[in-house]
Amino acid sequence: MSRLLVDTLPELARELDLTVGRLLWLADTRGWNRRPGPSSPLHHHRHEWVRRPGRTPRLLEKPMDVLRRTQRTILDELLTALPVHDAAHGFVAGRSVVTGAAAHTGQQVVVSADLTSFFASVSAPTVYGVFRSAGFAEPLAHVLTGICTHRVPPHVLTAMPDGGTPEERTALRQMLAAAHLPQGAPTSPALANTALRHLDARLAGWAAAVDAVYTRYADDLTFSGGHRLARRTDAFLRGVDRIVTEQGHRLNPRKTRVRRRGVRQTVTGVVVNERTSPGRREVDRLHALLHNAAEHGPASQNRAGHPDFRAHLLGRIGWVEQVHPGRARRLREEFTRIVW
């Protein structure tokens, strides 16, 4: 049982090494810290817009030191113990892009889809439900939700760079203005996995109905199967879209792919036609990412907001090393040039 399963606000503050006043200040449940201007010391996050050609920009919401340390304690002492669905392979101990991809090897068809605004679409009420289900009383769940969610200040939203359709930009602004999981907080991946358990269960059931397999790595959804899935992929995807929408999320129609046997089938960058192996294009992209991180700093390349980007890169290099040691040596040489 988590040592953070406490009964009172003073107990929670003590476990997080905070005073009650500082705990409530960090939680900011009424959104007071969202209102001051950009130079105010009341803000708990740094914000960085990432441009994406032809797509809506992504906002990295990086918690400042005290908040990050508090979130890290919540992650280590509570969230890592919460159950996630077997289909979830991202940000789960013992699972990875490799374990997720391995479930789809040698299939007749591989179908992939992508959730739009993955973290931003997980709202504060959903996070509150996670903490209540974990056994916390309402006042404590309310405070923990405040610590782990964020409302983006207006001056940040008005600085959104170009990209995406007007409808997509409006939807993103609305999600970011409401309390949501911030992309950049160490607690967000684990909370998202727990919050999406019902979605995972429904999609796994939908896949099983046609003898297919389902996995999810963060916002990447993958289904694979034999002739029952292959002959009705359009109808199957309509069902996926309906389930995702009913669960409060949206699919990105531009990133849905159907890959049949005979073409290169990939899952989160891993080739799965006969066995799992890193594709040449993916290795080349990783090499370019490492090179750019060495030249311009790792923060400039962490566009997905990985809480531990160094460990993330080492994991990707380690995967290549299992199959192509020679190519991995070049990657490690680039990695050693990065200044952290």
C-alpha positions as CSV (number, residue, x, y, z in Angstrom):
1,M,0.0,0.0,0.0
2,S,1.2,3.5,-0.8
3,R,2.6,5.5,2.1
4,L,0.7,8.5,0.6
5,L,-2.6,6.9,1.5
6,V,-3.3,9.4,4.3
7,D,-6.4,10.7,5.9
8,T,-5.9,14.4,6.5
9,L,-4.4,17.4,4.7
10,P,-1.7,17.9,7.4
11,E,-0.6,14.3,6.9
12,L,-0.5,14.7,3.2
13,A,1.5,17.9,3.5
14,R,4.0,16.1,5.9
15,E,4.4,13.2,3.5
16,L,5.2,15.6,0.7
17,D,7.6,17.6,2.9
18,L,5.5,20.7,2.6
19,T,3.5,23.0,4.9
20,V,-0.2,22.9,4.5
21,G,-0.1,26.5,3.1
22,R,2.5,25.6,0.6
23,L,0.6,22.5,-0.4
24,L,-2.5,24.5,-1.1
25,W,-0.5,27.1,-3.0
26,L,0.9,24.5,-5.3
27,A,-2.5,22.9,-5.8
28,D,-4.1,26.2,-6.7
29,T,-7.5,24.6,-6.9
30,R,-9.2,28.0,-7.7
31,G,-6.9,28.9,-10.5
32,W,-5.6,32.1,-8.9
33,N,-2.1,31.6,-10.3
34,R,-3.4,31.5,-13.8
35,R,-4.4,35.1,-13.8
36,P,-1.1,37.1,-13.3
37,G,1.0,38.3,-16.2
38,P,4.0,36.4,-17.7
39,S,6.6,37.8,-15.2
40,S,4.6,36.9,-12.0
41,P,6.4,34.6,-9.5
42,L,3.1,32.9,-8.8
43,H,3.3,30.7,-11.9
44,H,4.2,27.1,-11.3
45,H,5.0,26.2,-14.9
46,R,7.3,27.3,-17.7
47,H,5.6,27.1,-21.1
48,E,7.2,26.3,-24.5
49,W,5.3,26.1,-27.8
50,V,6.7,23.6,-30.3
51,R,5.8,24.3,-34.0
52,R,4.8,21.3,-36.1
53,P,4.6,22.0,-39.9
54,G,1.1,21.6,-41.1
55,R,-0.3,20.6,-37.7
56,T,-1.4,22.3,-34.5
57,P,1.5,23.3,-32.3
58,R,2.3,21.4,-29.1
59,L,2.6,23.1,-25.8
60,L,5.2,21.8,-23.3
61,E,4.2,22.7,-19.7
62,K,7.2,22.2,-17.5
63,P,6.7,22.3,-13.7
64,M,9.1,24.4,-11.7
65,D,11.4,22.8,-9.1
66,V,9.2,22.6,-6.0
67,L,6.1,21.4,-8.0
68,R,8.2,18.9,-9.9
69,R,9.7,17.4,-6.7
70,T,6.2,17.2,-5.2
71,Q,4.9,15.5,-8.4
72,R,7.8,13.1,-8.4
73,T,7.0,12.0,-4.8
74,I,3.4,11.4,-5.8
75,L,4.5,9.4,-8.8
76,D,7.0,7.3,-6.9
77,E,4.9,6.7,-3.8
78,L,1.4,6.4,-5.3
79,L,0.9,6.4,-9.0
80,T,3.4,3.6,-9.9
81,A,1.3,1.2,-7.8
82,L,-2.0,2.0,-9.6
83,P,-3.3,-0.7,-12.0
84,V,-3.2,-0.1,-15.7
85,H,-4.7,-2.2,-18.5
86,D,-2.6,-4.9,-20.1
87,A,-2.8,-3.1,-23.4
88,A,-0.9,-0.1,-22.1
89,H,2.9,-0.3,-22.9
90,G,4.0,3.3,-22.6
91,F,5.4,4.6,-19.3
92,V,4.8,1.2,-17.6
93,A,7.6,-0.7,-15.7
94,G,8.6,-3.8,-17.7
95,R,6.9,-2.7,-20.9
96,S,8.1,-0.6,-23.8
97,V,7.8,0.1,-27.5
98,V,9.3,-3.3,-28.0
99,T,6.8,-5.3,-25.9
100,G,3.9,-3.4,-27.5
101,A,5.2,-4.0,-31.0
102,A,5.9,-7.7,-30.3
103,A,2.2,-8.4,-29.9
104,H,1.6,-7.6,-33.6
105,T,4.3,-9.6,-35.4
106,G,3.4,-11.8,-38.3
107,Q,-0.2,-10.5,-38.7
108,Q,-2.2,-10.2,-41.9
109,V,-3.1,-6.6,-41.3
110,V,-1.8,-3.9,-38.8
111,V,-4.1,-0.9,-38.1
112,S,-2.7,2.2,-36.3
113,A,-4.5,5.3,-35.0
114,D,-3.5,8.3,-32.9
115,L,-5.3,10.2,-30.1
116,T,-5.3,13.9,-30.5
117,S,-4.0,16.1,-27.7
118,F,-3.4,13.1,-25.5
119,F,-2.5,14.7,-22.2
120,A,-4.6,17.9,-22.6
121,S,-7.8,15.8,-23.2
122,V,-7.5,14.2,-19.8
123,S,-9.5,16.6,-17.6
124,A,-9.4,17.4,-13.9
125,P,-12.6,15.6,-13.1
126,T,-11.1,12.4,-14.6
127,V,-7.9,12.8,-12.6
128,Y,-10.1,13.5,-9.5
129,G,-11.8,10.2,-10.1
130,V,-8.5,8.4,-10.3
131,F,-7.5,9.7,-6.8
132,R,-10.9,8.9,-5.4
133,S,-10.7,5.4,-6.7
134,A,-7.3,5.1,-5.1
135,G,-8.9,5.6,-1.7
136,F,-8.4,9.3,-1.0
137,A,-11.1,11.3,0.7
138,E,-12.7,14.1,-1.4
139,P,-10.6,17.0,0.1
140,L,-7.3,15.2,-0.5
141,A,-8.3,14.0,-4.0
142,H,-9.2,17.6,-4.8
143,V,-5.8,18.9,-3.7
144,L,-3.9,16.1,-5.4
145,T,-5.8,16.8,-8.6
146,G,-4.8,20.5,-8.3
147,I,-1.1,19.5,-8.0
148,C,-1.2,17.2,-11.0
149,T,-3.3,19.3,-13.4
150,H,-2.8,22.8,-14.9
151,R,-4.7,25.6,-16.5
152,V,-2.7,27.5,-19.1
153,P,-2.6,31.3,-18.6
154,P,-4.2,33.5,-21.2
155,H,-1.0,35.2,-22.2
156,V,0.4,31.7,-23.2
157,L,-2.6,30.8,-25.2
158,T,-2.6,34.0,-27.2
159,A,1.0,33.3,-28.1
160,M,0.1,30.1,-29.9
161,P,2.1,29.9,-33.1
162,D,0.7,29.1,-36.5
163,G,-0.4,25.6,-37.5
164,G,-3.6,23.5,-37.8
165,T,-7.1,24.4,-38.8
166,P,-9.2,27.0,-37.0
167,E,-11.3,24.3,-35.5
168,E,-8.3,22.4,-34.2
169,R,-6.7,25.5,-32.7
170,T,-10.0,26.4,-30.9
171,A,-10.4,22.9,-29.5
172,L,-6.8,22.9,-28.3
173,R,-7.1,26.4,-26.6
174,Q,-10.3,25.2,-24.8
175,M,-8.6,22.1,-23.5
176,L,-5.5,24.0,-22.3
177,A,-7.5,26.7,-20.6
178,A,-9.3,24.1,-18.5
179,A,-7.6,22.0,-15.9
180,H,-5.9,19.1,-17.6
181,L,-2.8,16.9,-17.4
182,P,0.2,19.0,-18.4
183,Q,2.6,17.6,-21.0
184,G,5.9,17.8,-19.1
185,A,4.8,16.8,-15.6
186,P,6.3,13.6,-14.3
187,T,2.9,12.5,-13.0
188,S,1.0,12.9,-16.3
189,P,1.9,9.7,-18.1
190,A,1.0,7.4,-15.2
191,L,-2.3,9.3,-14.6
192,A,-3.2,9.2,-18.2
193,N,-2.6,5.4,-18.3
194,T,-4.8,4.9,-15.3
195,A,-7.5,7.3,-16.6
196,L,-7.6,5.5,-19.9
197,R,-8.2,2.0,-18.4
198,H,-11.8,2.0,-19.5
199,L,-11.0,3.1,-23.0
200,D,-8.3,0.4,-23.2
201,A,-10.8,-2.2,-22.0
202,R,-13.4,-1.2,-24.5
203,L,-10.9,-1.1,-27.4
204,A,-9.5,-4.5,-26.4
205,G,-13.0,-5.9,-26.4
206,W,-13.8,-4.4,-29.7
207,A,-10.6,-5.9,-31.1
208,A,-11.3,-9.4,-29.6
209,A,-14.6,-9.4,-31.4
210,V,-12.8,-9.9,-34.7
211,D,-9.9,-12.0,-33.2
212,A,-7.6,-9.0,-33.2
213,V,-5.0,-7.7,-30.8
214,Y,-4.9,-4.2,-29.3
215,T,-2.1,-2.3,-27.6
216,R,-1.5,1.4,-26.8
217,Y,1.8,3.3,-26.4
218,A,0.8,6.7,-25.0
219,D,-1.4,8.2,-27.7
220,D,-0.6,5.5,-30.4
221,L,-3.3,2.9,-30.8
222,T,-2.5,-0.3,-32.7
223,F,-4.7,-3.2,-33.8
224,S,-3.7,-6.3,-35.7
225,G,-5.2,-9.6,-36.8
226,G,-6.1,-12.0,-39.6
227,H,-8.8,-12.2,-42.2
228,R,-11.7,-11.1,-40.0
229,L,-10.0,-7.8,-39.3
230,A,-8.5,-7.5,-42.8
231,R,-11.9,-7.8,-44.7
232,R,-13.6,-5.0,-42.6
233,T,-11.0,-2.5,-41.6
234,D,-13.2,0.5,-42.5
235,A,-16.1,-0.7,-40.3
236,F,-13.7,-1.6,-37.5
237,L,-12.2,1.8,-37.6
238,R,-15.6,3.5,-37.4
239,G,-16.2,1.5,-34.3
240,V,-12.8,2.6,-32.8
241,D,-13.7,6.2,-33.6
242,R,-17.1,5.9,-31.9
243,I,-15.6,4.3,-28.7
244,V,-12.8,6.9,-28.5
245,T,-15.3,9.8,-28.9
246,E,-17.6,8.3,-26.3
247,Q,-14.7,8.2,-23.9
248,G,-14.0,11.9,-24.3
249,H,-11.1,11.7,-26.8
250,R,-10.6,12.3,-30.5
251,L,-8.7,10.5,-33.2
252,N,-6.4,12.3,-35.6
253,P,-7.7,11.2,-39.0
254,R,-4.5,12.1,-40.7
255,K,-2.5,9.5,-38.7
256,T,-4.7,6.5,-39.2
257,R,-2.9,3.8,-41.2
258,V,-3.8,0.3,-42.6
259,R,-0.8,-1.9,-43.5
260,R,-1.4,-5.3,-45.0
261,R,1.0,-8.2,-45.3
262,G,3.4,-7.6,-48.2
263,V,4.1,-4.0,-47.2
264,R,6.3,-2.7,-44.4
265,Q,4.3,-3.0,-41.2
266,T,5.5,-0.8,-38.3
267,V,4.3,-0.3,-34.7
268,T,5.7,2.8,-32.9
269,G,8.7,2.7,-35.2
270,V,9.4,-1.0,-34.9
271,V,9.0,-3.3,-38.0
272,V,6.8,-6.2,-37.2
273,N,6.3,-8.1,-40.5
274,E,8.1,-11.3,-39.3
275,R,9.8,-10.3,-36.1
276,T,10.5,-7.1,-34.3
277,S,13.3,-5.0,-35.7
278,P,14.2,-1.3,-35.9
279,G,13.4,0.1,-39.3
280,R,16.2,1.9,-41.2
281,R,14.2,5.1,-41.3
282,E,13.6,5.0,-37.6
283,V,17.3,4.5,-36.8
284,D,18.1,7.4,-39.2
285,R,15.6,9.6,-37.4
286,L,17.0,8.7,-34.0
287,H,20.5,9.5,-35.3
288,A,19.4,12.9,-36.5
289,L,17.6,13.5,-33.2
290,L,20.7,12.7,-31.2
291,H,22.8,14.9,-33.5
292,N,20.5,17.8,-33.1
293,A,20.3,17.3,-29.4
294,A,24.1,17.5,-29.3
295,E,24.2,20.6,-31.4
296,H,21.2,22.5,-30.0
297,G,20.6,21.0,-26.6
298,P,18.4,18.1,-25.6
299,A,15.4,20.3,-24.6
300,S,15.1,21.4,-28.2
301,Q,14.4,17.8,-29.3
302,N,12.1,16.7,-26.5
303,R,9.0,17.5,-28.4
304,A,6.9,14.7,-26.8
305,G,7.7,16.1,-23.3
306,H,9.3,13.0,-21.9
307,P,9.9,13.5,-18.1
308,D,13.3,11.7,-18.3
309,F,14.4,12.4,-21.9
310,R,17.9,11.0,-21.2
311,A,16.5,7.7,-20.1
312,H,14.1,7.7,-23.0
313,L,17.0,8.1,-25.5
314,L,19.1,5.4,-23.9
315,G,16.1,3.1,-24.1
316,R,15.8,3.7,-27.8
317,I,19.5,3.2,-28.4
318,G,19.4,0.0,-26.3
319,W,16.6,-1.4,-28.5
320,V,18.6,-0.8,-31.7
321,E,21.6,-2.4,-30.0
322,Q,19.7,-5.7,-29.6
323,V,19.4,-6.0,-33.4
324,H,22.1,-3.9,-35.0
325,P,25.1,-3.4,-32.6
326,G,27.1,-1.7,-35.4
327,R,24.4,1.0,-35.9
328,A,24.0,1.4,-32.2
329,R,27.7,2.3,-31.8
330,R,27.2,5.3,-34.0
331,L,24.1,6.3,-32.0
332,R,26.0,6.0,-28.7
333,E,28.8,8.2,-30.1
334,E,26.3,10.9,-30.8
335,F,24.7,10.4,-27.4
336,T,28.0,11.1,-25.6
337,R,28.2,14.5,-27.3
338,I,25.0,15.7,-25.7
339,V,25.5,18.1,-22.8
340,W,22.8,17.5,-20.1
